Amino acid sequence: MSSSSTHHPSAPCAACKFLRRKCIKGCVFSPYFPPEDPIKFTNVHKIFGASNVSKLLNEIEPHQREDAVNSLAYEAEARLKDPVYGCVGAISVLQRQVLRLQKELDATNADLIRFSSNQNILNMPQSTSGNYPQNPHALPPNYGTYSWNYNP
């Protein structure tokens, strides 16, 4: 829902106030630049210009305008913070963070798999029918009964 529902009819929108003109009933800026948020229009105007924003809003479908204005406002704020890279710089930082976190997640998952495998080996039931003792360090049960035929 656009902010036009909170726009008081006698107060000019932030765009018209900034541009020092009368805000008419069909003002293309009014629904998207309310008087309570003048910085939003100021930033968009600094980066894109009022004329370009007006042309853009008039060329796209009304249901797309709010998203377009929000994108312009985000890009304008990012461009003011980082004049060289703008939002591309922010996206790059986020992509590097995602890659770092993915590597960390992969390492943690590998640790979990190793831990789970070790737990399964330790908890595995031992067979008594084989030739191996249950305790690998224990001596065979008939160890003392062997006869050694040693004749020097």
Secondary structure as GFF3:
##gff-version 3
##sequence-region A 1 152
A	DSSP	three_ten_helix	3	6	.	.	.	ID=ss1
A	DSSP	alpha_helix	14	19	.	.	.	ID=ss2
A	DSSP	alpha_helix	38	48	.	.	.	ID=ss3
A	DSSP	alpha_helix	50	59	.	.	.	ID=ss4
A	DSSP	alpha_helix	62	81	.	.	.	ID=ss5
A	DSSP	alpha_helix	87	122	.	.	.	ID=ss6
A	DSSP	three_ten_helix	143	145	.	.	.	ID=ss7
###
